[in-house]
Amino acid sequence: MIINLIPPFSYRSISYDINFPCTLPFPDLPCPAAWSAQSNLLTAVFRLENATNIHLFDKAVGLAARIREVKLDIPRRVIQVTFIDGRNAKFAMNTDCVRMLESVADDVRAFNEEEDQRSSLESSACASTTSSTEDLHSSNKGSSPRPHKLVKHKRQRSLLFSLISCVSAPCDSDLV
């Protein structure tokens, strides 16, 4: 499932991808009995095609496995859901939902600006460390300098958790 947040015109589009493996991680483990029963019911009784993703039967992640894409279009105030079978559904956003999604877009923009500043500071610090290390190496030819390791910033919150925390109130489910 891909979550696309289309913010107001001055921002870039934000995408988040949620994927689960199509098969169980260990081939020697059996499929859960309830999942097998549901799969047999769909294929034998209802004569539907066999499920391509085993996670369709999971209560916790089944919805994410059934949806191909969710577009959260702030300028048009529309949520568009595309399912794996090609069907589409559109829902109108209420003003609270728009405000919360704009807050998410602002958080992502601020995070990206901080990351850009941090990476430019790290690259300049790395360049100055390299030049000072070369100076130190030229003055102390007998000693070898230790390589400097860059420490990358770990994200405190992912986009998904930011979306979940900001979109706590449900949006209108009126079809457009």
C-alpha positions in Angstrom: 0.0 0.0 0.0 1.3 3.4 -0.9 0.2 6.5 1.0 0.5 9.7 -1.0 0.0 13.0 0.8 -0.4 15.8 -1.7 0.1 18.9 0.3 -0.6 22.5 -0.6 1.0 23.7 -3.7 4.2 25.1 -2.1 5.3 21.6 -0.8 6.5 18.5 -2.5 4.4 15.3 -2.5 5.0 12.9 0.4 4.9 9.1 -0.2 5.1 6.2 2.2 5.1 2.6 1.2 3.9 -0.3 3.3 4.7 -3.7 2.0 4.4 -7.2 3.4 6.0 -10.3 1.9 3.6 -12.3 -0.1 4.6 -15.6 1.4 5.3 -16.5 5.0 8.8 -15.7 6.0 9.6 -19.4 6.7 8.5 -21.9 4.0 8.6 -24.8 6.5 6.0 -23.2 8.7 2.4 -24.1 7.9 -0.2 -21.4 6.9 -2.5 -20.6 9.9 -5.6 -22.8 9.9 -8.0 -19.8 9.7 -6.2 -18.3 6.7 -6.3 -21.7 4.9 -10.0 -22.1 5.6 -10.8 -18.6 4.3 -8.6 -19.3 1.2 -10.4 -22.6 0.5 -13.8 -21.0 1.0 -13.0 -18.3 -1.5 -11.5 -20.6 -4.1 -13.7 -23.7 -3.8 -17.1 -22.3 -2.8 -17.1 -18.8 -4.4 -14.8 -19.9 -7.3 -12.6 -16.8 -6.9 -9.0 -16.7 -7.8 -6.5 -17.8 -5.2 -5.2 -14.9 -3.1 -1.9 -13.4 -4.3 -1.0 -12.1 -0.8 -1.5 -14.3 2.2 -1.8 -11.2 4.4 -5.3 -10.5 3.0 -6.6 -12.8 5.7 -4.8 -11.1 8.6 -7.0 -9.0 10.8 -4.2 -6.6 11.7 -2.8 -5.9 8.2 -5.5 -7.2 5.9 -6.7 -3.7 4.9 -3.2 -2.6 4.0 -2.9 -5.7 1.8 -6.2 -5.0 0.1 -5.4 -1.4 -0.8 -3.0 -0.4 -3.5 -2.8 3.3 -2.9 -4.3 6.0 -0.8 -4.1 9.6 -2.0 -4.7 12.3 0.5 -5.2 15.4 -1.7 -5.2 18.5 0.5 -5.8 21.1 -2.3 -8.8 19.2 -3.6 -9.9 18.1 -0.1 -10.3 14.5 -1.4 -9.2 11.1 -0.2 -9.0 8.6 -3.0 -8.5 4.9 -2.3 -7.5 2.4 -5.0 -8.0 -1.3 -4.2 -5.9 -4.2 -5.6 -8.8 -5.2 -7.9 -8.8 -1.8 -9.5 -11.9 -0.3 -7.8 -11.7 3.3 -6.6 -13.4 5.1 -3.8 -13.4 8.8 -3.1 -14.2 10.5 0.2 -14.4 14.2 1.1 -12.1 15.6 3.8 -13.6 17.7 6.6 -11.7 20.8 7.7 -10.3 19.1 10.8 -8.8 16.4 8.6 -7.3 19.0 6.2 -5.8 20.9 9.2 -4.2 17.7 10.6 -2.8 16.6 7.2 -1.3 20.1 6.7 0.3 19.7 10.1 1.8 16.4 8.9 3.1 18.1 5.8 4.6 20.9 7.9 6.3 18.4 10.1 7.8 16.5 7.2 9.0 19.8 5.6 10.6 20.9 8.8 12.2 17.5 9.2 13.6 17.6 5.7 15.0 21.1 6.3 16.7 19.9 9.5 18.1 16.9 7.6 19.4 19.2 4.8 21.1 21.5 7.4 22.5 18.5 9.3 23.9 16.8 6.2 25.5 20.1 5.0 27.0 20.6 8.5 28.3 17.0 8.5 29.8 17.3 5.1 31.6 20.6 6.0 32.7 19.0 9.3 33.9 16.0 7.5 35.8 18.2 5.0 37.4 20.2 7.9 38.2 17.0 9.8 39.8 15.5 6.6 41.9 18.7 6.1 43.0 18.8 9.8 43.8 15.1 9.7 45.9 15.6 6.6 47.7 18.4 8.4 48.2 16.2 11.4 49.4 13.4 9.2 51.9 15.6 7.5 53.3 16.8 10.8 53.3 13.4 12.4 54.5 11.1 9.6 55.2 8.2 12.1 51.7 8.0 13.5 48.7 6.9 11.4 45.4 8.9 11.8 42.2 7.2 12.9 39.4 7.3 10.3 36.5 9.5 11.3 33.1 7.8 11.2 30.0 9.9 10.4 27.1 9.2 12.7 23.8 9.4 10.8 20.7 10.9 12.5 18.0 8.4 13.3 14.5 9.5 12.6 12.5 9.9 15.8 9.2 9.3 14.1 8.3 7.8 10.8 5.8 9.4 8.4 3.3 6.7 9.2 3.4 7.4 12.9 3.2 11.1 12.2 0.1 10.5 10.0 -1.5 8.3 12.7 -0.9 10.7 15.5 -2.2 13.8 13.5 -5.2 12.1 11.9 -6.7 10.9 15.1 -10.2 12.2 14.3 -11.9 10.4 11.4 -12.6 12.2 8.2 -16.0 12.5 6.6 -16.9 9.3 4.9 -19.3 11.1 2.4 -18.8 9.8 -1.1 -17.8 12.6 -3.5 
